[in-house]
Amino acid sequence: MPAPVSPSPDIHADAEHAVGRKATISREDLLAAALKLIGPHRSVSTLSLREVAREAGIAPNSFYRQFRDMDELAVALIDLAGRSLRKIVGEARQRATTDRSIIRGSVEAFMEQVRADDKLLHVLLREGTVGSDAFKQAVDRELSFFEEELRVDLIRLNASQGIALREPALVAKAITRLVFAMGATAMDLPPEKDPDLIRQLTLMVRMIIAGSRTLAGEPAISPDSRS
């Protein structure tokens, strides 16, 4: 007589959650469940559909009522993270009155979110380097939103001071990519490093803006020019 086959751990786990499964669930519920599973060493790209469904208290098949697959859920998380951070940093920029205070305030607001165990921000910082092509494209799209908002603010502030910028869109892109790269680095550093990191990042951003202002006073260089 064949020996009985022991159920897999996943079957036990699913059975334990079956009693408390919800009849209906929203996209927000699934996004919240995914966020609970993310940690310092766990990115969205490593989550399985079954894990998220279990955390949300639903049968795996119910997941498909809200998302086609895990890629679509991850992209929705990235979009949510981008909107959340743009609101926080945008408010910091609006409170500032000078370019120096805008830079410092924006950098500090960004770093505060990094240290606030903001899992949405961690999604945005990590998925652009470790996620699938769909994740990376979603992160790049969110960064382009940041760049456009910063471009508008830079033009507005410098125009109010009668100062021209050379290629403000490129300035905004350089600043955004720098800040996000430094933010990803900061997540792996102890909080005691933050003051010096903020000082360095603020100075680097000011250097980018100063360089753009200086170049604005020089004649444009043709790509075909020869030294």
Backbone bond lengths (Angstrom), bond angles and torsions (degrees), N, CA, C in turn:
res aa  C-N    CA-C-N  psi(-1)  N-CA   C-N-CA  omega(-1)  CA-C   N-CA-C  phi
1 M - - - 1.465 - - 1.530 108.45 -
2 P 1.360 117.76 128.52 1.468 119.65 -176.04 1.519 110.82 -66.05
3 A 1.327 114.43 145.97 1.470 119.98 178.25 1.517 109.83 -69.12
4 P 1.346 116.37 144.07 1.471 119.37 179.17 1.528 110.38 -63.70
5 V 1.313 114.85 144.53 1.467 120.76 179.17 1.523 109.20 -91.97
6 S 1.324 116.01 127.66 1.465 120.18 179.82 1.519 109.80 -76.66
7 P 1.339 116.49 135.60 1.463 119.75 177.80 1.523 110.12 -62.45
8 S 1.321 116.00 148.87 1.461 120.29 178.85 1.515 110.04 -71.03
9 P 1.351 118.04 158.36 1.471 120.94 177.23 1.511 112.65 -56.59
10 D 1.372 116.78 -36.07 1.455 118.99 -179.89 1.522 111.83 -62.46
11 I 1.346 115.86 -36.60 1.466 119.15 -179.95 1.522 110.09 -67.63
12 H 1.337 116.21 -42.25 1.468 119.29 176.26 1.521 111.01 -59.93
13 A 1.320 115.51 -45.25 1.464 119.51 -177.28 1.519 110.47 -64.51
14 D 1.347 116.35 -42.85 1.452 118.93 179.22 1.523 111.13 -63.58
15 A 1.330 116.64 -38.06 1.459 120.02 -179.46 1.521 110.60 -65.20
16 E 1.331 116.02 -39.06 1.466 119.85 -179.92 1.516 111.24 -63.64
17 H 1.349 117.43 -32.81 1.453 121.17 -177.90 1.531 112.04 -88.99
18 A 1.340 116.81 -13.71 1.462 119.41 -173.64 1.523 112.28 -60.93
19 V 1.354 115.78 -38.79 1.466 119.19 -177.17 1.523 110.86 -62.16
20 G 1.340 116.73 -37.35 1.461 119.97 -176.11 1.503 114.36 -96.91
21 R 1.308 117.52 13.70 1.461 119.19 -178.51 1.516 111.73 -65.33
22 K 1.347 114.08 144.85 1.453 120.09 -177.79 1.521 110.13 -86.62
23 A 1.327 114.86 147.04 1.463 119.89 179.10 1.529 110.56 -72.65
24 T 1.328 116.65 -39.19 1.463 121.31 179.44 1.520 109.19 -131.22
25 I 1.312 115.73 155.19 1.460 119.88 179.60 1.517 108.58 -151.53
26 S 1.339 116.12 147.66 1.461 120.94 -178.04 1.520 110.53 -103.29
27 R 1.318 115.27 169.84 1.464 120.65 175.07 1.525 109.92 -59.22
28 E 1.351 115.11 -39.94 1.468 119.58 -178.86 1.521 111.68 -62.51
29 D 1.341 116.55 -37.06 1.466 120.65 178.34 1.536 110.76 -62.78
30 L 1.316 115.73 -41.99 1.459 119.45 -179.56 1.527 111.49 -70.35
31 L 1.325 116.90 -36.99 1.465 120.15 177.21 1.530 110.01 -64.60
32 A 1.336 115.73 -41.36 1.467 120.08 178.81 1.527 110.81 -64.57
33 A 1.318 116.57 -39.22 1.470 120.57 179.22 1.525 110.56 -64.11
34 A 1.334 116.65 -42.09 1.463 120.32 179.14 1.526 110.61 -64.11
35 L 1.330 116.98 -40.35 1.467 120.57 -179.91 1.527 111.68 -63.03
36 K 1.335 116.59 -34.38 1.468 119.60 179.54 1.529 111.60 -64.74
37 L 1.311 116.27 -28.47 1.464 120.93 -176.46 1.530 113.17 -85.80
38 I 1.337 116.18 -15.27 1.461 120.47 -177.96 1.524 109.62 -80.33
39 G 1.310 116.56 140.74 1.461 120.95 178.01 1.508 110.85 -142.94
40 P 1.335 116.82 -175.60 1.468 120.78 -179.07 1.522 113.34 -54.94
41 H 1.344 116.44 -31.72 1.457 120.01 -177.99 1.530 111.47 -119.00
42 R 1.310 115.07 23.87 1.477 119.95 -179.07 1.519 108.96 -135.47
43 S 1.297 117.60 114.39 1.458 121.15 -179.83 1.523 110.20 -100.61
44 V 1.323 115.84 167.65 1.463 120.59 179.42 1.526 110.49 -59.94
45 S 1.313 116.07 -35.40 1.468 120.03 -175.95 1.529 112.94 -63.94
46 T 1.342 117.91 -16.33 1.471 120.51 -179.63 1.528 112.39 -95.99
47 L 1.315 118.27 -5.22 1.468 121.08 -178.30 1.528 110.57 -78.63
48 S 1.316 115.24 146.64 1.466 120.10 174.62 1.520 109.27 -104.41
49 L 1.320 114.77 157.14 1.472 120.50 178.18 1.521 110.02 -59.45
50 R 1.331 117.05 -41.85 1.464 121.14 -178.36 1.530 111.21 -61.90
51 E 1.347 116.93 -39.79 1.465 120.39 179.20 1.525 111.22 -62.60
52 V 1.317 115.88 -46.10 1.466 120.23 -178.04 1.527 110.33 -65.48
53 A 1.331 116.51 -42.91 1.465 120.00 178.93 1.522 110.83 -61.99
54 R 1.323 116.78 -42.13 1.467 121.14 179.21 1.521 110.80 -62.40
55 E 1.339 116.49 -44.57 1.469 120.76 179.75 1.519 111.25 -63.93
56 A 1.342 116.65 -34.46 1.461 121.12 -179.68 1.522 112.60 -80.91
57 G 1.346 116.85 -12.18 1.459 120.32 178.80 1.511 113.82 79.06
58 I 1.338 116.42 35.26 1.462 120.41 179.76 1.528 109.48 -130.23
59 A 1.308 115.54 164.23 1.460 120.28 173.14 1.523 108.42 -73.34
60 P 1.335 117.98 145.36 1.475 119.72 -178.92 1.525 114.28 -51.45
61 N 1.328 117.65 -38.05 1.467 119.76 -179.12 1.524 112.72 -63.86
62 S 1.340 116.50 -26.74 1.467 119.71 179.88 1.524 112.00 -68.93
63 F 1.317 116.53 -21.27 1.468 121.49 178.15 1.525 110.81 -55.77
64 Y 1.344 115.57 -38.63 1.466 120.51 -173.98 1.522 113.69 -70.84
65 R 1.314 117.40 -8.38 1.468 119.24 175.21 1.523 111.48 -72.05
66 Q 1.338 116.31 -20.95 1.466 120.84 -177.38 1.529 113.54 -113.38
67 F 1.329 116.87 -35.28 1.468 120.88 -178.23 1.526 110.31 -134.20
68 R 1.330 115.12 146.69 1.475 119.08 178.00 1.521 110.65 -69.11
69 D 1.338 115.85 -40.01 1.458 120.55 -177.62 1.527 108.81 -162.40
70 M 1.321 116.91 -176.36 1.460 121.37 -178.70 1.524 111.61 -68.70
71 D 1.321 117.46 -29.42 1.461 119.79 176.94 1.523 110.76 -60.84
72 E 1.331 116.21 -43.27 1.465 119.63 -178.93 1.528 110.45 -66.21
73 L 1.337 117.15 -38.65 1.469 120.16 177.23 1.536 110.26 -63.75
74 A 1.321 117.10 -43.95 1.468 120.88 -179.21 1.522 111.19 -62.75
75 V 1.317 117.35 -41.49 1.467 120.95 178.62 1.532 110.04 -64.16
76 A 1.332 117.03 -38.48 1.469 120.45 177.06 1.524 110.69 -63.35
77 L 1.335 117.57 -38.44 1.467 121.29 176.69 1.526 111.07 -64.88
78 I 1.319 116.99 -41.77 1.464 121.09 178.96 1.527 110.44 -63.29
79 D 1.326 116.71 -42.83 1.468 120.38 177.79 1.527 111.04 -61.99
80 L 1.331 116.02 -42.93 1.464 120.69 179.11 1.528 110.62 -63.77
81 A 1.334 116.19 -41.10 1.460 120.81 179.01 1.521 110.95 -62.71
82 G 1.322 116.70 -42.43 1.460 120.47 179.95 1.506 112.07 -63.06
83 R 1.332 117.39 -44.45 1.476 120.41 179.33 1.516 111.07 -63.04
84 S 1.329 116.50 -41.56 1.463 120.78 -178.78 1.522 111.16 -63.17
85 L 1.332 116.70 -46.95 1.466 119.95 -177.23 1.527 111.18 -70.62
86 R 1.330 118.08 -37.93 1.470 119.77 178.76 1.517 110.95 -61.26
87 K 1.319 116.54 -36.13 1.463 120.36 178.92 1.534 110.37 -65.34
88 I 1.338 116.68 -45.19 1.468 121.07 -177.72 1.529 111.26 -65.90
89 V 1.328 116.50 -49.18 1.461 120.37 -178.27 1.529 110.43 -69.76
90 G 1.330 117.20 -36.14 1.463 120.74 177.91 1.517 111.61 -61.98
91 E 1.326 116.64 -41.13 1.471 120.37 177.95 1.529 110.47 -64.40
92 A 1.332 117.29 -38.21 1.471 120.91 178.24 1.524 110.27 -63.99
93 R 1.336 117.23 -40.87 1.464 120.26 179.76 1.521 111.18 -67.59
94 Q 1.324 116.90 -37.85 1.464 120.02 -179.04 1.522 112.06 -67.36
95 R 1.342 116.64 -30.20 1.471 119.60 -179.93 1.518 111.80 -74.92
96 A 1.310 117.18 -21.18 1.465 121.16 -175.87 1.526 110.73 -80.10
97 T 1.325 115.85 156.03 1.464 120.94 -177.26 1.524 112.66 -120.21
98 T 1.316 118.47 -16.99 1.464 121.76 178.96 1.515 108.93 -128.65
99 D 1.348 115.42 164.37 1.459 117.61 -179.68 1.523 111.24 -63.36
100 R 1.337 116.42 -35.29 1.463 118.93 -179.57 1.529 110.53 -66.13
101 S 1.335 117.14 -43.65 1.466 119.39 -179.19 1.524 111.61 -71.24
102 I 1.330 116.89 -31.13 1.467 119.82 176.15 1.524 110.02 -64.21
103 I 1.327 116.48 -45.70 1.462 120.61 -179.10 1.522 110.42 -63.66
104 R 1.320 115.83 -52.11 1.461 120.14 -177.58 1.528 110.65 -62.54
105 G 1.321 117.37 -45.72 1.463 120.99 -178.48 1.510 112.64 -63.38
106 S 1.334 116.57 -40.15 1.461 120.51 179.96 1.526 111.24 -67.53
107 V 1.335 116.22 -42.97 1.468 120.63 179.22 1.529 110.24 -63.97
108 E 1.329 116.78 -43.52 1.466 119.94 -179.90 1.525 111.35 -64.89
109 A 1.344 116.99 -41.60 1.467 120.40 178.54 1.524 110.72 -62.32
110 F 1.320 115.90 -40.36 1.462 121.12 179.00 1.528 110.74 -63.49
111 M 1.332 116.70 -47.46 1.456 120.76 -178.31 1.529 111.85 -67.22
112 E 1.319 117.03 -33.72 1.468 120.12 176.64 1.522 110.37 -61.15
113 Q 1.328 116.52 -39.46 1.463 119.56 178.79 1.522 111.47 -69.13
114 V 1.322 116.67 -35.14 1.470 119.94 176.86 1.519 109.76 -60.76
115 R 1.341 116.74 -40.56 1.462 121.43 -176.87 1.529 112.99 -86.65
116 A 1.303 118.02 -7.63 1.468 120.54 -177.94 1.528 112.12 -86.15
117 D 1.338 116.31 14.61 1.466 121.29 -176.21 1.517 110.00 54.45
118 D 1.341 114.43 39.50 1.457 120.78 179.22 1.532 108.61 -77.34
119 K 1.315 115.83 98.97 1.454 119.59 -175.67 1.523 112.28 -65.66
120 L 1.333 116.16 -28.90 1.458 118.55 177.04 1.522 110.49 -62.94
121 L 1.331 116.11 -44.19 1.462 119.96 178.70 1.526 110.69 -64.39
122 H 1.311 116.66 -38.81 1.465 119.81 179.05 1.529 110.82 -63.06
123 V 1.330 116.37 -35.68 1.463 119.90 175.49 1.520 109.51 -60.11
124 L 1.312 116.34 -46.61 1.466 121.51 -177.58 1.522 111.60 -63.96
125 L 1.331 116.72 -38.67 1.459 120.69 -176.72 1.526 112.50 -76.52
126 R 1.322 117.23 -33.95 1.472 120.00 -173.85 1.526 114.07 -91.21
127 E 1.331 117.31 -38.04 1.466 118.59 -170.81 1.518 113.30 -68.79
128 G 1.334 116.84 -19.86 1.456 118.71 178.80 1.511 113.13 -71.83
129 T 1.328 116.77 -13.88 1.469 119.95 -178.45 1.523 112.90 -114.85
130 V 1.341 118.20 -26.36 1.464 119.29 -175.71 1.527 113.37 -116.57
131 G 1.313 117.98 -9.75 1.455 120.55 -174.94 1.530 112.85 -83.27
132 S 1.319 114.72 -177.11 1.465 121.26 178.59 1.525 109.48 -73.96
133 D 1.327 115.97 176.21 1.464 120.13 177.75 1.521 110.76 -60.23
134 A 1.333 116.67 -37.04 1.467 120.08 178.80 1.529 110.52 -63.43
135 F 1.347 116.88 -40.92 1.462 120.83 178.74 1.526 109.96 -64.87
136 K 1.333 115.91 -46.15 1.467 120.21 -177.71 1.521 111.51 -62.65
137 Q 1.318 116.61 -38.88 1.464 120.20 177.60 1.524 111.04 -65.85
138 A 1.336 116.19 -37.78 1.470 120.06 178.62 1.527 110.61 -66.24
139 V 1.339 116.69 -42.33 1.469 120.46 177.83 1.523 109.86 -63.41
140 D 1.332 116.85 -43.39 1.460 120.47 -179.93 1.532 110.58 -62.07
141 R 1.323 116.51 -37.25 1.462 120.09 177.78 1.524 110.94 -64.57
142 E 1.345 117.35 -41.76 1.458 120.54 178.35 1.530 111.02 -65.34
143 L 1.328 116.59 -39.44 1.465 119.81 178.08 1.527 110.27 -63.19
144 S 1.313 117.52 -36.30 1.471 120.07 179.07 1.526 110.69 -65.57
145 F 1.342 117.66 -32.88 1.465 120.45 175.61 1.531 110.50 -65.03
146 F 1.353 116.05 -44.38 1.458 120.36 176.84 1.527 110.25 -58.87
147 E 1.322 116.31 -44.16 1.456 121.31 -177.47 1.523 111.47 -62.07
148 E 1.326 116.79 -42.34 1.458 119.92 -178.93 1.534 111.12 -66.45
149 E 1.331 117.46 -43.30 1.460 120.20 179.38 1.528 110.55 -64.60
150 L 1.339 116.46 -40.49 1.462 120.16 178.89 1.527 110.39 -67.52
151 R 1.318 118.14 -39.42 1.465 121.74 177.89 1.526 110.98 -56.76
152 V 1.333 115.95 -46.73 1.464 120.88 179.79 1.528 110.71 -61.85
153 D 1.341 116.81 -43.61 1.459 120.95 -179.96 1.529 111.56 -65.41
154 L 1.328 117.27 -40.69 1.461 120.64 179.76 1.522 111.19 -63.82
155 I 1.305 116.75 -43.31 1.466 120.55 179.07 1.521 110.16 -63.94
156 R 1.327 116.06 -44.10 1.473 120.56 -179.06 1.521 111.15 -61.44
157 L 1.323 116.75 -48.50 1.456 120.60 -176.13 1.530 111.53 -66.72
158 N 1.325 116.90 -45.80 1.457 119.58 -177.95 1.523 111.77 -69.04
159 A 1.333 116.92 -34.92 1.465 119.97 177.43 1.527 110.51 -64.49
160 S 1.332 117.04 -37.07 1.467 120.28 179.54 1.526 111.61 -65.50
161 Q 1.340 116.80 -21.27 1.459 121.78 178.73 1.529 111.68 -101.30
162 G 1.331 116.02 2.99 1.451 119.95 -178.89 1.512 113.27 69.80
163 I 1.333 117.15 29.72 1.464 122.04 -176.90 1.530 109.23 -114.41
164 A 1.334 115.22 135.20 1.468 120.00 178.59 1.523 110.46 -95.05
165 L 1.328 115.10 150.83 1.465 121.71 175.79 1.518 109.15 -117.38
166 R 1.305 116.51 142.99 1.463 121.23 173.89 1.524 108.29 -87.93
167 E 1.308 117.14 120.92 1.463 124.30 178.32 1.534 112.53 47.50
168 P 1.346 117.48 68.06 1.467 120.61 -178.42 1.524 114.72 -56.97
169 A 1.328 117.15 -29.92 1.469 119.03 178.67 1.529 110.19 -65.83
170 L 1.330 116.60 -39.03 1.460 120.44 179.14 1.526 110.66 -71.27
171 V 1.334 116.44 -34.88 1.472 120.82 175.56 1.526 109.83 -61.71
172 A 1.330 116.23 -46.95 1.462 120.81 -179.58 1.525 110.89 -62.05
173 K 1.338 116.71 -38.63 1.465 120.37 179.26 1.523 110.61 -66.76
174 A 1.329 117.32 -43.85 1.465 120.95 179.96 1.522 110.94 -61.17
175 I 1.319 116.72 -43.08 1.464 120.88 -179.04 1.522 110.68 -66.38
176 T 1.330 116.30 -46.64 1.466 120.46 -177.64 1.522 111.23 -61.44
177 R 1.320 116.95 -47.18 1.468 120.04 -178.41 1.524 111.17 -66.00
178 L 1.321 116.51 -36.21 1.464 120.24 178.04 1.526 110.65 -64.81
179 V 1.320 116.62 -48.64 1.469 120.82 -177.04 1.526 110.82 -62.21
180 F 1.323 117.33 -42.19 1.469 119.36 -179.03 1.522 111.31 -69.51
181 A 1.326 117.26 -36.56 1.465 119.49 177.51 1.525 110.34 -65.16
182 M 1.327 116.92 -42.01 1.461 121.15 178.91 1.530 110.44 -68.37
183 G 1.328 116.94 -34.91 1.457 120.23 178.01 1.515 111.78 -64.62
184 A 1.329 116.63 -40.89 1.464 120.65 177.66 1.522 110.26 -63.21
185 T 1.330 116.69 -37.17 1.465 121.10 177.14 1.521 110.77 -67.31
186 A 1.328 116.52 -40.34 1.471 121.71 -176.84 1.519 112.07 -62.51
187 M 1.335 117.60 -30.68 1.460 120.23 -178.56 1.524 112.02 -61.65
188 D 1.325 116.12 -25.55 1.468 120.14 -178.12 1.525 112.26 -99.75
189 L 1.332 116.72 7.21 1.457 121.30 179.59 1.526 110.38 -110.51
190 P 1.332 118.77 153.45 1.469 120.90 177.01 1.531 110.80 -68.46
191 P 1.325 118.04 150.25 1.470 121.70 -178.99 1.525 113.87 -56.89
192 E 1.339 117.34 -25.27 1.466 119.45 -179.61 1.522 111.69 -61.65
193 K 1.320 116.84 -19.82 1.463 120.80 -179.37 1.534 112.11 -81.54
194 D 1.320 117.05 -10.81 1.466 120.56 -172.87 1.525 114.85 -58.46
195 P 1.354 119.25 -47.48 1.474 118.01 -178.06 1.525 113.02 -56.26
196 D 1.325 116.68 -43.81 1.457 119.00 -179.94 1.517 110.87 -70.82
197 L 1.333 117.07 -35.52 1.455 120.55 178.51 1.530 110.35 -65.28
198 I 1.323 116.41 -42.18 1.467 120.80 177.91 1.520 110.34 -63.18
199 R 1.340 116.49 -42.31 1.467 120.45 179.35 1.527 110.26 -61.51
200 Q 1.330 116.58 -47.17 1.455 120.45 -179.12 1.528 111.53 -63.58
201 L 1.331 115.68 -45.50 1.456 119.99 -176.82 1.526 110.88 -65.66
202 T 1.325 116.63 -41.53 1.463 120.65 177.90 1.521 110.67 -60.82
203 L 1.322 116.63 -44.11 1.467 120.72 -179.91 1.520 111.16 -65.73
204 M 1.315 117.83 -40.70 1.467 120.65 179.54 1.527 111.34 -63.61
205 V 1.334 116.15 -41.00 1.472 119.44 178.33 1.529 110.22 -64.43
206 R 1.326 116.73 -42.19 1.466 120.13 178.18 1.531 111.12 -62.72
207 M 1.330 116.80 -36.02 1.463 120.60 177.82 1.526 111.02 -64.29
208 I 1.327 116.41 -40.39 1.468 120.10 178.34 1.519 110.49 -62.01
209 I 1.330 116.40 -45.47 1.469 120.62 -179.33 1.523 110.64 -66.40
210 A 1.339 116.86 -42.65 1.465 120.50 179.37 1.527 110.40 -61.40
211 G 1.329 116.26 -41.04 1.460 119.74 178.57 1.513 111.78 -63.28
212 S 1.324 116.97 -39.62 1.459 120.91 179.41 1.525 110.99 -65.52
213 R 1.334 116.12 -39.06 1.473 120.19 178.62 1.526 110.78 -65.82
214 T 1.316 115.91 -39.96 1.460 119.96 179.15 1.522 110.81 -65.53
215 L 1.325 116.30 -45.45 1.464 120.71 -179.47 1.530 111.96 -65.70
216 A 1.324 117.16 -26.29 1.465 120.61 -179.31 1.525 110.85 -64.26
217 G 1.322 116.67 -24.62 1.460 120.48 -179.92 1.514 113.23 -89.27
218 E 1.335 117.20 -0.58 1.456 121.08 -179.41 1.527 109.93 -104.13
219 P 1.315 117.63 154.15 1.470 120.27 177.80 1.527 111.07 -66.65
220 A 1.301 116.04 145.23 1.467 120.41 179.66 1.526 110.03 -63.36
221 I 1.332 117.20 142.33 1.449 122.29 -179.90 1.515 109.45 -101.83
222 S 1.295 117.12 122.89 1.449 120.76 179.72 1.515 110.91 -69.85
223 P 1.344 118.21 143.00 1.470 120.21 177.55 1.523 112.09 -58.94
224 D 1.352 116.32 -23.54 1.458 119.35 -178.32 1.519 113.23 -90.94
225 S 1.365 115.17 0.72 1.458 117.76 -178.24 1.520 110.20 -67.61
226 R 1.307 116.12 149.56 1.455 122.13 178.37 1.528 108.50 -118.02
227 S 1.320 116.56 139.95 1.457 119.85 179.34 1.529 110.08 -75.96
